[in-house]
Amino acid sequence: MSDRKDGNFFGEMRRMARTSGAVGGIAARIAGERVFGIKTDQAKHAEDLKALLGGLKGPMMKVAQFLSTVPDALPPEYAKQLAELQANAPPMGWPFVRRRMSGEMGPDWEGKFQSFTREAVAAASLGQVHRAVLPDGRDVAVKLQYPDMPSVIEADLRQVKMAMAVYRRMDNAIIQDDIFVELSERFREELDYQREAAQIRLYRLMLADVPDVNVPEPVEGYTTTRMLTMTWLKGQGFRDWMAANPSQEARNALATALFRAWYIPFYRYGVIHGDPHLGNYQVSESGGLNLLDYGSIRVFPPKFVSGVLELYNAVREADEARARHAYDIWGFKGITDEQVAVLNEWAKFLYQPLIEDRVRPIQVGQGTEFGREVAQKVHAGLQRTGGVRPPREFVLMDRSAIGLGAVFMRLGAELNWCRLFQETVAGFDEAELAARQADALKIAGVPEAK
């Protein structure tokens, strides 16, 4: 046991040595820009940062992906470069694959497949994917976790915590303590591929009757904590699909599938997929949605979902008292009337498409980046009023809304979002959601969050 601990310790030290310069560098440059007006070559540093984080893999890259989708969290040069990290991490070679597969399935593992590609077909932050064929002829995707990821997670979380602490000294608009706790727990959960297999089963259950949304099936006997095997879904990457200039009808159909894939689970089961970046889904051969990755899944208390709907109704009715009640349900503590008014600016922006009963794009009359102008205004308001401490549940909920909004903008989708939303929340009842959620989690075998 002591050797394992020592190995993890030295692995963390090596990781921190490689990342500390990047984290310290970006913090110093942002501080120089914002506090002292010092001009730096942000584009060049952003390119270096992307190369470092993409090569390292792990949560540092996932945090970078997250920050790249949050308006005004980083200067535009950083956001542009980090957004390209989506699924471009360089893969590990065949020696790693042989070691990992032998460790998970035994030295005779190759005999348990008809075929297994030596080259990875996809590489991301925590693992890489190989295509294989099972003895029964099924095409499958086999995801293998990169080496020593527990120590990588812990080293990166230390760096993230340091970066957040530096940023807070420069900017008090958002008190990030609970955000860090939430990110830490979600990242640690993603190490368990058995959990992810259960979450896939959960999504198969929740989306079974939803048209144009495809969920793979995990394969028993071929899945361990560090190896996940699931049926292969045929599809095309989002960027390649968009490059073919699909029709408005096709783009609207894909946007509808995306909306349902994210929000039917949330409003009917209290579950959300917290990672809506482009590498996590494809366009199916029929123009629907292939949902590929299920590591970052959040189960919410039913009361929180009620609070989200309460805020929607407060915005629709311009009811400040009802909005305050909604923020109380969410878990915002000690906020002032002025802060409620500031937060409502963000809520109005997010909910407005769901209130207007007409066909429209997701964003009207603002810049080319989803939410940036509104976020800057809200950020300034929160800074002026002393800052707020968002509840941990807020993190993935907000990320999904912003991430999906950005995709809907890129699609150029024009839908009646109001009717789509009303269809999704029709008949909402908190007690029924609680019962439905409990049954679904039990059937799928999803363990309780730690």
C-alpha positions as CSV (number, residue, x, y, z in Angstrom):
1,M,0.0,0.0,0.0
2,S,2.8,2.4,0.8
3,D,4.4,1.9,-2.6
4,R,1.1,2.8,-4.2
5,K,0.8,6.0,-2.1
6,D,4.4,7.0,-2.9
7,G,3.8,6.4,-6.6
8,N,0.7,8.6,-6.5
9,F,2.5,11.3,-4.5
10,F,5.4,11.5,-7.0
11,G,3.0,11.3,-9.9
12,E,1.2,14.3,-8.5
13,M,4.4,16.2,-8.0
14,R,5.5,15.6,-11.6
15,R,2.1,16.7,-12.8
16,M,2.1,19.9,-10.6
17,A,5.6,20.7,-11.9
18,R,4.3,20.7,-15.5
19,T,1.1,22.6,-14.8
20,S,2.1,25.2,-12.2
21,G,3.9,27.3,-14.8
22,A,0.8,27.4,-17.1
23,V,-1.6,28.2,-14.3
24,G,0.7,30.8,-12.8
25,G,1.4,32.3,-16.2
26,I,-2.2,32.7,-17.2
27,A,-3.1,34.1,-13.8
28,A,-0.3,36.6,-14.0
29,R,-1.2,37.7,-17.5
30,I,-4.8,38.2,-16.7
31,A,-3.9,40.1,-13.6
32,G,-1.5,42.3,-15.6
33,E,-4.2,43.0,-18.2
34,R,-7.0,43.8,-15.7
35,V,-5.2,45.4,-12.8
36,F,-2.2,47.1,-14.3
37,G,-3.1,47.5,-17.9
38,I,0.1,45.6,-19.0
39,K,-0.3,44.3,-22.6
40,T,0.9,40.8,-23.3
41,D,0.9,38.5,-26.3
42,Q,-2.2,36.7,-25.3
43,A,-2.7,34.8,-28.5
44,K,0.9,33.3,-28.3
45,H,0.4,32.3,-24.7
46,A,-3.0,30.9,-25.4
47,E,-1.5,28.6,-28.1
48,D,1.2,27.4,-25.7
49,L,-1.5,26.8,-23.0
50,K,-3.6,24.8,-25.4
51,A,-0.6,22.6,-26.4
52,L,0.3,22.0,-22.8
53,L,-3.2,21.2,-21.6
54,G,-4.1,19.1,-24.6
55,G,-1.0,17.0,-24.1
56,L,-1.5,16.6,-20.4
57,K,-5.2,15.4,-20.6
58,G,-7.1,15.1,-17.4
59,P,-9.3,17.6,-15.5
60,M,-7.1,20.6,-16.2
61,M,-8.1,20.2,-19.8
62,K,-11.8,19.7,-18.8
63,V,-11.7,22.9,-16.7
64,A,-10.3,24.7,-19.7
65,Q,-13.1,23.4,-21.9
66,F,-15.6,24.6,-19.3
67,L,-14.0,28.0,-19.0
68,S,-14.0,28.4,-22.7
69,T,-17.8,28.2,-22.7
70,V,-18.4,30.6,-19.9
71,P,-18.7,34.2,-21.2
72,D,-16.1,36.6,-19.9
73,A,-14.4,34.0,-17.7
74,L,-11.2,34.4,-19.8
75,P,-9.9,36.8,-22.4
76,P,-11.2,36.0,-25.9
77,E,-7.7,34.7,-27.1
78,Y,-7.7,32.1,-24.4
79,A,-11.3,31.1,-24.8
80,K,-10.8,30.6,-28.6
81,Q,-7.8,28.4,-28.2
82,L,-9.1,26.4,-25.3
83,A,-12.4,25.7,-27.1
84,E,-10.4,23.7,-29.7
85,L,-9.3,21.2,-27.0
86,Q,-12.7,19.5,-27.2
87,A,-11.5,16.1,-28.4
88,N,-8.0,16.6,-29.7
89,A,-5.8,15.2,-27.0
90,P,-3.1,13.0,-28.5
91,P,-3.8,9.3,-27.9
92,M,-1.6,6.8,-26.0
93,G,0.2,4.2,-28.2
94,W,-0.2,0.4,-28.5
95,P,2.1,-0.5,-25.6
96,F,-0.3,1.3,-23.2
97,V,-3.3,-0.4,-24.8
98,R,-1.8,-3.9,-24.4
99,R,-0.9,-3.1,-20.7
100,R,-4.4,-1.7,-19.9
101,M,-6.3,-4.4,-21.7
102,S,-4.2,-7.2,-20.0
103,G,-4.7,-5.6,-16.6
104,E,-8.5,-5.3,-17.1
105,M,-9.3,-8.6,-19.0
106,G,-6.3,-10.8,-18.5
107,P,-3.3,-11.7,-20.8
108,D,-5.6,-13.5,-23.3
109,W,-7.7,-10.5,-23.8
110,E,-7.2,-10.3,-27.6
111,G,-9.0,-13.7,-27.9
112,K,-12.1,-12.2,-26.5
113,F,-12.6,-10.0,-29.6
114,Q,-12.9,-10.7,-33.2
115,S,-10.9,-7.6,-33.9
116,F,-9.5,-4.6,-32.0
117,T,-8.0,-1.5,-33.6
118,R,-4.5,-0.7,-32.6
119,E,-5.0,3.0,-33.2
120,A,-7.4,5.0,-31.1
121,V,-10.4,6.3,-33.0
122,A,-11.0,9.1,-30.5
123,A,-9.0,10.7,-27.6
124,A,-10.3,13.0,-24.9
125,S,-9.4,14.2,-21.5
126,L,-9.5,11.0,-19.3
127,G,-9.4,8.2,-21.8
128,Q,-9.2,7.1,-25.4
129,V,-11.6,5.0,-27.6
130,H,-10.8,2.0,-29.7
131,R,-13.2,0.3,-32.1
132,A,-13.6,-3.5,-31.8
133,V,-15.9,-6.4,-32.7
134,L,-17.2,-8.9,-30.1
135,P,-17.3,-12.6,-30.7
136,D,-21.1,-12.3,-31.4
137,G,-20.4,-9.8,-34.2
138,R,-21.4,-6.6,-32.4
139,D,-19.4,-3.5,-33.2
140,V,-18.4,-1.8,-30.0
141,A,-16.4,1.2,-28.7
142,V,-13.9,0.4,-26.0
143,K,-12.9,3.4,-23.8
144,L,-9.6,2.9,-21.9
145,Q,-8.7,5.2,-19.0
146,Y,-5.2,6.8,-19.3
147,P,-2.5,5.7,-16.8
148,D,-2.4,7.0,-13.2
149,M,-5.5,9.1,-13.6
150,P,-6.3,9.3,-9.8
151,S,-3.1,11.1,-9.1
152,V,-3.6,13.2,-12.2
153,I,-7.0,14.2,-10.9
154,E,-5.7,15.2,-7.5
155,A,-2.7,17.2,-8.9
156,D,-4.9,19.1,-11.3
157,L,-7.5,19.8,-8.7
158,R,-4.8,21.4,-6.6
159,Q,-3.8,23.6,-9.5
160,V,-7.4,24.5,-10.2
161,K,-7.9,25.5,-6.6
162,M,-4.8,27.7,-6.8
163,A,-6.0,29.3,-10.0
164,M,-9.4,30.0,-8.4
165,A,-7.8,31.6,-5.4
166,V,-5.6,33.9,-7.5
167,Y,-8.6,34.9,-9.6
168,R,-10.7,35.6,-6.5
169,R,-8.1,38.1,-5.3
170,M,-8.6,40.0,-8.6
171,D,-12.4,39.5,-8.9
172,N,-14.9,38.9,-6.1
173,A,-18.1,38.7,-8.3
174,I,-18.4,34.9,-7.8
175,I,-17.3,33.2,-4.6
176,Q,-16.2,29.9,-5.9
177,D,-15.8,27.6,-2.9
178,D,-18.8,25.4,-3.6
179,I,-18.0,25.4,-7.3
180,F,-14.7,23.8,-6.6
181,V,-16.3,21.2,-4.3
182,E,-18.8,20.3,-7.1
183,L,-16.1,20.1,-9.8
184,S,-13.9,18.0,-7.6
185,E,-16.6,15.4,-6.9
186,R,-17.7,15.2,-10.5
187,F,-14.2,14.7,-11.7
188,R,-13.5,11.9,-9.2
189,E,-16.8,10.2,-10.2
190,E,-15.6,10.2,-13.8
191,L,-12.8,7.9,-12.9
192,D,-15.3,5.1,-12.3
193,Y,-16.3,3.6,-15.6
194,Q,-18.6,1.2,-13.8
195,R,-20.5,4.2,-12.7
196,E,-20.5,5.6,-16.2
197,A,-22.0,2.3,-17.5
198,A,-24.8,2.6,-15.0
199,Q,-25.3,6.2,-16.1
200,I,-25.6,5.0,-19.7
201,R,-28.3,2.5,-18.6
202,L,-30.0,5.4,-16.9
203,Y,-30.1,7.5,-20.1
204,R,-31.3,4.5,-22.1
205,L,-34.2,4.4,-19.7
206,M,-34.9,8.1,-19.6
207,L,-34.7,8.6,-23.4
208,A,-36.2,5.3,-24.5
209,D,-39.2,7.0,-26.1
210,V,-37.5,10.2,-27.3
211,P,-37.3,10.3,-31.1
212,D,-34.0,11.0,-32.9
213,V,-31.8,10.5,-29.8
214,N,-29.5,7.4,-29.7
215,V,-27.9,6.1,-26.6
216,P,-25.3,3.2,-26.7
217,E,-25.7,0.0,-24.6
218,P,-22.9,-0.9,-22.2
219,V,-21.6,-4.4,-22.5
220,E,-21.5,-6.6,-19.4
221,G,-18.3,-8.6,-19.0
222,Y,-16.3,-6.1,-21.0
223,T,-16.6,-3.2,-18.5
224,T,-14.4,-2.5,-15.5
225,T,-13.5,0.6,-13.4
226,R,-11.0,1.6,-16.0
227,M,-12.4,0.1,-19.2
228,L,-15.9,0.8,-20.7
229,T,-17.3,-1.1,-23.6
230,M,-20.5,0.0,-25.3
231,T,-22.2,-0.6,-28.6
232,W,-20.9,1.4,-31.6
233,L,-23.1,4.3,-32.9
234,K,-22.6,5.3,-36.5
235,G,-22.5,9.1,-37.0
236,Q,-20.6,12.1,-38.2
237,G,-18.9,14.8,-36.1
238,F,-20.7,18.1,-35.7
239,R,-18.2,20.2,-37.5
240,D,-18.0,17.9,-40.5
241,W,-21.8,17.8,-40.6
242,M,-22.1,21.6,-40.5
243,A,-19.4,21.9,-43.2
244,A,-21.8,20.1,-45.6
245,N,-24.2,23.0,-45.2
246,P,-27.3,21.1,-44.0
247,S,-30.7,22.6,-44.6
248,Q,-32.6,24.7,-42.1
249,E,-35.0,21.9,-41.5
250,A,-32.1,19.5,-40.7
251,R,-30.5,22.0,-38.3
252,N,-33.8,22.6,-36.5
253,A,-34.4,18.8,-36.2
254,L,-30.9,18.3,-34.6
255,A,-31.5,21.3,-32.2
256,T,-34.8,19.7,-31.2
257,A,-33.1,16.4,-30.4
258,L,-30.4,18.2,-28.4
259,F,-33.0,20.1,-26.4
260,R,-34.9,16.9,-25.5
261,A,-31.8,14.9,-24.8
262,W,-30.7,17.4,-22.1
263,Y,-34.0,18.7,-20.7
264,I,-36.4,15.7,-20.7
265,P,-34.0,13.9,-18.2
266,F,-33.8,17.1,-16.1
267,Y,-37.4,18.1,-15.8
268,R,-38.8,14.5,-15.6
269,Y,-36.0,12.8,-13.6
270,G,-33.9,15.5,-12.1
271,V,-30.8,14.4,-14.1
272,I,-28.6,16.5,-16.4
273,H,-25.7,15.8,-18.7
274,G,-23.1,18.4,-17.5
275,D,-20.7,18.3,-20.5
276,P,-22.4,19.5,-23.7
277,H,-19.2,20.1,-25.7
278,L,-19.0,19.0,-29.4
279,G,-16.9,16.0,-28.8
280,N,-19.6,14.3,-26.7
281,Y,-22.1,13.8,-29.5
282,Q,-22.5,13.1,-33.2
283,V,-25.1,13.5,-35.9
284,S,-26.6,10.1,-36.7
285,E,-27.1,8.8,-40.2
286,S,-30.7,9.8,-40.1
287,G,-29.9,13.4,-38.8
288,G,-30.6,12.7,-35.2
289,L,-28.4,12.8,-32.2
290,N,-25.8,10.2,-31.0
291,L,-25.0,10.9,-27.3
292,L,-21.6,9.4,-26.6
293,D,-20.1,10.3,-23.2
294,Y,-21.8,9.9,-19.8
295,G,-19.1,10.6,-17.3
296,S,-20.3,14.0,-16.2
297,I,-23.8,13.4,-15.0
298,R,-25.6,15.3,-12.2
299,V,-28.6,14.1,-10.2
300,F,-30.4,17.0,-8.6
301,P,-32.7,17.1,-5.6
302,P,-36.3,17.3,-6.9
303,K,-36.8,20.5,-4.9
304,F,-34.0,22.1,-7.0
305,V,-35.8,21.3,-10.2
306,S,-39.0,22.9,-8.7
307,G,-36.8,26.0,-8.0
308,V,-35.7,26.2,-11.7
309,L,-39.4,26.2,-12.8
310,E,-40.2,28.7,-10.0
311,L,-37.6,31.1,-11.5
312,Y,-39.0,30.6,-15.0
313,N,-42.5,31.6,-13.8
314,A,-41.0,34.5,-11.8
315,V,-39.3,35.8,-15.0
316,R,-42.4,35.3,-17.1
317,E,-44.6,37.2,-14.6
318,A,-41.9,39.8,-13.7
319,D,-42.4,38.8,-10.0
320,E,-39.4,39.9,-7.9
321,A,-40.7,38.2,-4.7
322,R,-41.2,34.9,-6.6
323,A,-37.6,35.2,-8.0
324,R,-36.2,35.6,-4.5
325,H,-38.1,32.5,-3.4
326,A,-36.6,30.6,-6.4
327,Y,-33.1,31.6,-5.5
328,D,-33.7,30.5,-1.9
329,I,-34.8,27.1,-3.2
330,W,-31.7,26.9,-5.3
331,G,-29.5,27.6,-2.3
332,F,-28.3,31.2,-2.8
333,K,-27.7,32.5,0.7
334,G,-28.0,36.0,2.0
335,I,-28.4,37.8,-1.3
336,T,-29.7,41.4,-1.3
337,D,-32.6,42.8,-3.3
338,E,-30.0,44.5,-5.6
339,Q,-28.3,41.2,-6.2
340,V,-31.6,39.5,-6.9
341,A,-32.2,42.2,-9.6
342,V,-28.7,41.5,-11.1
343,L,-29.2,37.7,-11.1
344,N,-32.6,38.3,-12.8
345,E,-30.8,39.9,-15.7
346,W,-29.1,36.5,-16.4
347,A,-32.3,34.6,-15.7
348,K,-34.2,36.8,-18.2
349,F,-31.5,36.2,-20.9
350,L,-31.7,32.4,-20.4
351,Y,-35.5,32.1,-20.1
352,Q,-36.6,34.7,-22.7
353,P,-36.6,32.2,-25.6
354,L,-38.7,29.9,-23.5
355,I,-41.3,32.6,-22.8
356,E,-41.8,34.0,-26.3
357,D,-44.4,31.9,-28.1
358,R,-42.9,32.3,-31.6
359,V,-40.3,30.8,-33.9
360,R,-37.0,32.5,-33.3
361,P,-33.2,31.9,-32.9
362,I,-32.0,31.1,-29.4
363,Q,-30.4,34.6,-29.2
364,V,-31.7,37.8,-30.7
365,G,-30.0,41.2,-30.9
366,Q,-26.7,40.3,-29.2
367,G,-23.2,39.6,-30.3
368,T,-21.8,36.5,-32.0
369,E,-21.0,34.8,-28.7
370,F,-23.9,33.4,-26.7
371,G,-24.5,35.4,-23.6
372,R,-21.2,37.3,-23.5
373,E,-22.7,40.8,-23.4
374,V,-25.3,39.9,-20.8
375,A,-22.7,38.0,-18.7
376,Q,-20.4,41.1,-18.7
377,K,-23.2,43.2,-17.4
378,V,-24.2,40.7,-14.7
379,H,-20.6,40.2,-13.7
380,A,-20.1,44.0,-13.2
381,G,-23.3,44.1,-11.2
382,L,-22.3,41.3,-8.9
383,Q,-18.8,42.8,-8.4
384,R,-20.4,46.2,-7.5
385,T,-22.7,44.6,-4.9
386,G,-20.1,42.5,-3.2
387,G,-20.4,39.1,-5.0
388,V,-22.5,36.0,-4.5
389,R,-21.7,32.4,-3.6
390,P,-23.5,30.2,-6.1
391,P,-24.7,26.8,-4.7
392,R,-22.9,23.8,-6.1
393,E,-25.9,22.6,-8.0
394,F,-25.8,25.8,-10.1
395,V,-22.5,24.8,-11.8
396,L,-23.6,22.1,-14.2
397,M,-27.0,23.5,-14.7
398,D,-25.6,26.8,-15.9
399,R,-22.9,25.1,-18.0
400,S,-25.5,23.0,-19.8
401,A,-27.7,26.1,-20.6
402,I,-24.7,28.1,-21.9
403,G,-23.1,25.1,-23.7
404,L,-26.4,24.2,-25.5
405,G,-27.2,27.8,-26.2
406,A,-23.8,28.1,-28.0
407,V,-24.5,25.0,-30.1
408,F,-28.0,26.2,-31.0
409,M,-26.4,29.5,-32.2
410,R,-23.8,27.6,-34.3
411,L,-26.6,25.6,-35.8
412,G,-28.6,28.7,-36.6
413,A,-31.6,26.8,-35.3
414,E,-35.0,28.6,-35.4
415,L,-37.6,27.0,-33.3
416,N,-40.6,27.8,-31.1
417,W,-38.5,27.2,-27.9
418,C,-41.5,28.1,-25.7
419,R,-43.7,25.3,-27.1
420,L,-40.8,22.8,-26.9
421,F,-40.2,23.8,-23.3
422,Q,-43.9,23.6,-22.4
423,E,-44.1,20.1,-23.9
424,T,-41.1,19.1,-21.8
425,V,-42.4,20.3,-18.4
426,A,-46.1,19.5,-19.0
427,G,-47.6,17.9,-15.9
428,F,-44.6,18.6,-13.7
429,D,-45.0,17.4,-10.1
430,E,-42.2,17.4,-7.6
431,A,-43.4,14.3,-5.8
432,E,-43.8,12.3,-9.0
433,L,-40.4,13.4,-10.1
434,A,-38.9,12.2,-6.8
435,A,-40.6,8.7,-7.2
436,R,-39.6,8.5,-10.9
437,Q,-36.0,9.5,-10.1
438,A,-35.7,6.9,-7.3
439,D,-37.0,4.1,-9.5
440,A,-34.8,5.0,-12.5
441,L,-31.6,5.2,-10.4
442,K,-32.4,1.9,-8.8
443,I,-33.1,0.1,-12.1
444,A,-30.0,1.5,-13.8
445,G,-27.8,0.8,-10.7
446,V,-26.5,4.3,-10.4
447,P,-24.6,4.6,-7.0
448,E,-25.3,7.5,-4.8
449,A,-23.1,10.6,-5.2
450,K,-20.3,10.7,-2.6
